[in-house]
Amino acid sequence: MLSEIEIERYARHIVLPELGGVGQQKLKAAKVLVIGAGGLGSPVLQYLAAAGVGTIGIVDDDIVSLSNLQRQVIHDTDRVGQPKTDSAASAIGRINPHVTVIEHTVRLTEENAADIVSGYDLVADGCDNFETRYLTAGTCERLEKPLVTAAVGRFDGTLTTLKPFAHDSDGKALPRYTDVFPEKPPAGVIPSCAEAGILGALTGVLGSMQALEVIKEITGIGDGLAGRLILFDARAMRFETIRYRRAKED
């Protein structure tokens, strides 16, 4: 149930007929794992906390550095040198004291991924490397956890939702991560943010959209992005949508 204080806090959600009190209670009951407390993770964490997601887990083994602050807006100058999980948890506490935060100050690996992911209803992946993206996607598929995944580079970004354990309205299995990104690029082929640079506000756009898709998945509002990949070009301020399908049935 929602307390009187929570009803006031989430009043603008509750008056939405598509969400209402029932949807807000779904958010309160939800457990969401956010992988990466960086450029994408920052707005994801902020908006999920503000929306009233009851339990938020954060996976990140890095510390806050000065060069992060141009885009990782959940952190601030006073937090430089601190673990990102601690910094983000502190910020979430200031945003919404009703949210429970679980810190996983580790890198996601083959050894710990299943144990961590299994404790949550849904995963939002905002990591910055392909190893973790493919690991996360495979783990979520095996554990049947919806995954909202985003990626950014320089001036461009992508966003999609993965539920390969579910089926569409025609009874066809929904696609996997490898159906849209078939092969992991060789190490060193795609430069890191430190090498290529990145427009800070770009991560805010994609991360906010990622949080929106998480909220939609939890509450059942609208159409999700399973089978659709959004491409965003910040320089042209252009969005495109590509549909993709399951390559083959099991």
Buried (B, 14 or more C-beta within 10 A) or exposed (E): EBEEEBEEBBEEBBEEEEBBBEBBBBBBEBBBBBBBBBBBBBBBBBBBBBBBBBBBBBBBEBBBEEEBBBBBBBBEEEBBEBBBBBBBBBBBEEBBEBBEBBBBBEBBEEEBBEEBBEEBBBBBBBBBBBBBBBBBBBBBBBBEBBBBBBBBBBBBBBBBBBBBBEEBEEEEBBBBBBBBBEEEEEEEEEEEBEEEEBBBEBBBBBBBBBBBBBBBBBBEBEEBBBBBBBBBEBEEEEEEEEEBEBEEEE
